[in-house]
């Protein structure tokens, strides 16, 4: 996975965009730090979908070319789940870069960050970047196992973006914004508003982080399900248990945490009106 060109391009672009954004911003503080994990999730996570799908398909083509396959298909799929490790590490480095930049440049006193939010919420939001990158790779394994037609990874990529946007954008500014959390990448921070304030969207980011991890496990199990021999009663119970856990975590994310959107105090240097 770490040698896949599309993945390396995504990592490079993610780091480059982060560096340019921090270098060219004229604000005396590190800007919108809790929005920046979305940049890493976009460039690293989305390209990981394509890279992992290609890796899965090419591995299976190689297996089909030899007379004896090394292990069952389910075991090979489980081994391919390790393809999520490089994207996870890349996303972790990206989030670490945000923390370092905030430490060096400082953040505005009104910024949603440590001091204005509980530490666990800040860390949960920062960790969504590496977890989204991990889930992107695991989704790619799922797509590579089930979808064999040309252009399938790109189709999955577009579907992921469309679902994430349509599933949450209409709800962001409503009193029911927490119901957006079923989507695979939910926004918790809007960035700067025109009056210099920042909006923290409702929901429990810690529970949502657990929900994302459960979705990643379900992606792996869904890919393993392609092997008919793996569909044992024990495997079915495992898959059902993870699905129930995902729903429970989603319910916690929706019903706990902030129940309403929170508006920060204005940051004078960010106001545009």
C-alpha positions in Angstrom: 0.0 0.0 0.0 2.8 2.4 0.9 4.2 2.1 -2.6 0.9 2.8 -4.4 1.5 5.9 -6.5 -2.1 7.3 -6.0 -1.7 6.9 -2.2 1.7 8.7 -2.2 0.2 11.5 -4.3 -2.6 11.9 -1.9 -0.3 12.0 1.1 2.0 14.5 -0.6 -0.9 16.8 -1.6 -2.4 16.6 1.9 0.8 17.7 3.6 1.5 20.3 0.9 -2.0 21.9 1.2 -1.6 22.0 5.0 1.8 23.7 4.8 0.6 26.2 2.2 -2.5 27.0 4.3 -0.5 27.7 7.4 2.3 29.6 5.6 0.0 31.9 3.6 -2.5 32.7 6.3 -2.0 36.2 7.6 -3.6 35.6 10.9 -1.2 35.9 13.9 -2.6 32.5 15.2 -3.0 29.1 13.7 -6.3 29.3 11.9 -9.4 27.0 12.3 -7.4 24.2 13.7 -10.3 21.8 14.2 -11.3 22.1 10.6 -7.9 21.1 9.3 -8.3 17.3 9.9 -10.8 17.4 7.1 -8.0 18.3 4.7 -6.1 15.1 5.6 -9.2 13.0 5.4 -9.9 14.3 2.0 -6.5 13.9 0.3 -5.2 10.9 2.2 -8.5 9.1 3.0 -10.0 9.4 -0.5 -6.9 8.4 -2.4 -6.6 5.4 0.0 -9.9 4.1 -1.3 -8.6 3.9 -4.8 -5.2 2.6 -3.8 -6.6 -0.2 -1.6 -9.2 -1.2 -4.2 -6.4 -1.5 -6.9 -4.2 -3.5 -4.5 -7.0 -5.9 -3.6 -7.9 -6.5 -7.2 -4.3 -6.9 -8.4 -3.5 -9.3 -5.5 -6.5 -11.5 -6.5 -5.5 -11.5 -10.1 -2.0 -12.7 -9.1 -3.6 -15.5 -7.0 -5.8 -16.6 -9.9 -2.7 -16.9 -12.1 -1.2 -19.6 -9.9 -2.5 -23.1 -9.5 -2.6 -23.1 -5.6 -3.9 -20.1 -3.8 -2.1 -19.2 -0.5 -4.8 -19.7 2.1 -8.5 -19.0 1.8 -10.0 -15.9 0.2 -11.2 -14.7 3.6 -7.7 -15.0 5.1 -6.2 -13.1 2.2 -8.8 -10.4 2.7 -8.0 -10.2 6.3 -4.4 -9.8 5.5 -5.2 -7.0 3.0 -6.8 -5.1 5.9 -3.2 -4.3 6.9 -3.3 -1.9 3.9 -5.1 0.5 6.2 -2.0 0.9 8.4 0.0 3.3 6.1 -3.0 5.6 5.6 -3.7 5.6 9.3 0.0 6.5 10.1 -0.1 9.2 7.4 -3.3 10.7 8.9 -1.8 10.5 12.4 1.3 12.4 11.2 -1.1 15.0 9.6 -3.0 15.5 12.9 0.3 15.7 14.8 1.4 18.4 12.4 -1.8 20.4 13.3 -1.0 20.1 17.0 2.6 21.2 16.5 1.5 24.2 14.4 -1.0 25.2 17.0 1.7 24.9 19.7 4.2 27.0 17.7 1.9 29.6 16.3 -0.6 29.6 19.2 -4.4 29.8 18.8 -6.8 32.6 19.3 -8.3 32.6 22.9 -11.8 32.3 21.4 -10.8 29.4 19.1 -12.5 26.0 19.7 -9.4 24.2 21.1 -7.9 23.1 24.4 -9.2 25.5 27.0 -12.5 26.2 25.3 -13.4 22.5 24.9 -12.9 19.4 27.0 -9.6 17.7 26.0 -11.4 14.5 25.0 -13.5 16.3 22.4 -10.4 18.0 20.9 -8.5 14.7 20.7 -11.5 12.9 19.2 -11.8 15.5 16.5 -8.1 15.3 15.7 -8.2 11.5 15.6 -11.0 11.6 13.1 -8.3 12.3 10.4 -6.3 9.1 10.8 -9.5 7.0 11.4 -11.0 8.4 8.2 -7.8 7.5 6.4 -7.9 4.0 7.8 -11.6 3.6 6.9 -10.9 4.8 3.4 -8.4 2.0 2.8 -10.8 -0.6 4.3 -13.6 0.6 2.1 -11.2 0.2 -0.8 -10.6 -3.4 0.2 -14.4 -4.0 0.3 -14.8 -2.4 -3.1 -11.9 -4.3 -4.6 -13.4 -7.6 -3.4 -16.9 -7.1 -4.6 -16.8 -4.7 -7.6 -14.9 -6.0 -10.6 -15.8 -3.6 -13.4 -13.5 -0.8 -14.6 -13.9 2.4 -12.8 -15.5 0.9 -9.7 -13.1 2.6 -7.2 -13.9 6.0 -8.7 -17.6 5.3 -8.5 -17.2 4.4 -4.8 -15.2 7.5 -4.3 -17.9 9.7 -5.8 -20.7 7.9 -3.9 -18.8 8.5 -0.7 -18.5 12.2 -1.3 -22.1 12.6 -2.4 -23.5 10.7 0.5 -21.4 12.6 3.0 -22.5 15.9 1.6 -26.1 15.3 1.0 -26.5 13.4 4.3 -25.3 16.3 6.4 -25.3 19.7 4.6 -29.0 20.3 4.9 -28.9 19.6 8.6 -25.8 21.6 9.7 -27.7 24.8 10.6 -30.8 23.2 12.0 -31.9 22.1 15.5 -31.6 18.5 14.3 -27.9 18.7 13.2 -26.9 15.7 15.3 -28.9 13.4 12.9 -26.2 14.0 10.3 -23.9 11.7 12.2 -24.9 8.6 10.3 -22.7 9.7 7.3 -19.1 8.2 7.1 -17.5 11.6 7.5 -19.4 14.2 9.5 -18.4 17.8 10.0 -18.1 19.0 13.6 -16.5 22.4 12.9 -17.6 24.9 10.3 -14.5 27.1 10.2 -14.7 30.9 10.5 -18.1 32.5 10.1 -18.4 36.0 8.5 -18.6 37.7 11.9 -15.4 36.0 13.2 -17.2 33.4 15.2 -16.9 29.6 14.8 -19.7 27.0 15.0 -19.2 23.7 16.8 -21.9 21.3 15.4 -23.9 19.2 17.8 -23.0 15.6 18.7 -20.6 13.5 20.6 -17.3 13.3 18.7 -15.9 10.5 21.0 -18.8 8.2 20.3 -18.8 9.1 16.6 -15.1 8.2 16.5 -16.1 4.7 17.8 -18.8 4.6 15.2 -16.2 5.2 12.4 -14.0 2.4 13.8 -17.0 0.1 13.8 -17.7 1.0 10.2 -14.1 0.1 9.3 -14.5 -3.3 10.9 -17.8 -3.9 9.0 -16.0 -3.0 5.8 -13.4 -5.8 6.5 -16.2 -8.3 7.4 -18.1 -7.3 4.3 -15.1 -8.0 2.2 -14.6 -11.4 3.9 -18.2 -12.2 3.3 -17.3 -12.5 -0.4 -15.8 -15.9 0.5 -18.8 -18.2 0.8 -16.8 -20.7 2.9 -16.3 -18.0 5.5 -20.0 -17.5 6.2 -20.1 -19.7 9.2 -22.6 -19.3 12.0 -19.8 -17.8 14.2 -18.9 -15.3 11.5 -22.5 -14.3 11.1 -22.8 -13.7 14.9 -19.6 -11.6 14.8 -20.8 -9.5 11.9 -24.2 -8.9 13.6 -22.5 -8.0 16.8 -20.3 -5.4 15.2 -23.4 -4.0 13.3 -25.2 -3.7 16.7 -22.2 -2.0 18.2 -22.0 0.5 15.4 -25.7 1.3 15.8 -25.2 1.7 19.6 -22.3 4.1 19.1 -24.2 6.0 16.5 -27.1 6.4 19.0 -24.6 7.6 21.6 -23.1 10.1 19.2 -26.6 11.5 18.4 -28.1 11.6 21.9 -25.1 12.6 24.0 -22.5 15.3 23.8 -23.6 18.8 22.7 -27.3 18.8 21.8 -27.2 22.2 20.1 -24.7 24.0 17.8 -22.3 26.2 19.9 -21.1 29.5 18.7 -17.7 30.8 19.8 -17.0 34.4 20.8 -15.9 36.5 17.8 -12.2 36.4 16.8 -11.6 40.1 15.6 -8.9 39.2 13.1 -11.2 36.7 11.3 -14.3 39.0 10.9 -15.1 39.9 7.3 -17.9 42.2 8.0 
